[in-house]
Amino acid sequence: MRRSRSSNPASGRPIELRLPSRLGYEKVAMDTVAAVAQRMGFRQERIDGLRTAVAEAITNAIEHGNRGLRQAEVHVLIQICGAALVVCVRDQAYRAFDRDYGRERPEIERAFRGEDVGLGMWLIRQFVDEVEFTAAPNGGNEVRMVLHRTQATEES
């Protein structure tokens, strides 16, 4: 795992994580995103949801985009944009995914048997304010997730 040098996250400069394409490393990104969200003043409930969304996006990148190839990487960019926290997860697209997965609530039992795809993408949609599934600029898939901090939603 390589972590690029960055200044204080509040400066608006992105934090970039380059993770090995191996399950378990998603926890590094989850913890980093949670720390930034906490510094921004998000409620714990929103931070927990964001952690889940990040874990699902990275797991999908490892298993589906990178097809579990260990030489591949997953790139995570975390950036504060005003009152919003933006998290982008990119794989190296050894396989593109259908961006319409996860629009409808999957049948949980079928999803656990692998018969109903899109559970992870559906979960991501539930926990963030905005989500966009696109092709990454340099190839690969990108999931862009945004969490907005507003006074009304973040007061205790």
Salt bridges, closest charged atoms under 4 A:
ASP31 OD1 - ARG51 NH1 2.88
GLU45 OE2 - ARG43 NH2 3.92
GLU73 OE2 - ARG2 NH2 2.57
GLU73 OE1 - ARG18 NH2 2.84
GLU73 OE1 - HIS75 NE2 3.03
ASP100 OD1 - ARG103 NE 3.24
GLU107 OE2 - ARG110 NH1 3.97
GLU115 OE1 - ARG110 NE 3.79
GLU115 OE1 - ARG113 NH2 3.06
ASP129 OD2 - ARG46 NH2 2.87
GLU130 OE2 - HIS148 NE2 2.53
GLU142 OE1 - ARG90 NE 2.33
GLU154 OE2 - ARG46 NE 3.29
